[in-house]
Amino acid sequence: MRAVLQRVTNASVEVERKVVGQIQEGLMVLLGVAKGDDETDVRYLVDKIRSLRIFADEQGKMNRSLTDVGGAVLLVSQFTLLGRTTNGRRPSFDKAAPPDMARCLYEQVAADLQAGGTSVETGVFATHMQVALVNDGPVTFMVDSREGR
């Protein structure tokens, strides 16, 4: 499972010109599910999203987590994070999970974040979306659940 975490002051996602998800302070999380990902990857990623210390403390140092600041998550599926661009000019998505499996794990990430007390908004799975955000910092991190195993 791969995710891009962006610290934001606000973010939103639209489908057909209608806002379907919107947050203020928190994390914009773009999530790609790979073949072979499972519940272990979900747990790893949820823990990282909630506990990675990437928000500023009183001294301006990245020393607070999403949980510490009471931030929200805007979770958007993005299979292109699994795209390989090494051969030719057209990306290959052979490492991306099949849609049914990806949807299940994407929804599990959202549910587990909510169960842990995090406010979560989402995009619409497998739909063309427009994402808008104000990246605070800018602060952006890549998280790969397989690197944490």
Buried (B, 14 or more C-beta within 10 A) or exposed (E): BBBBBBBBEBBBBBBEEEEBBBBEBBBBBBBBBBEEBEEEBBBBBBBBBBEBBBBBEEEEEBEBBBBEBEBBBBBBBBBEBBBEEEEEEEEEBEBBBEBEBBBEBBBBBBEBBEEBEBBBBBBBBEEEBEBEBEEBEEBEEEBBBEEEE
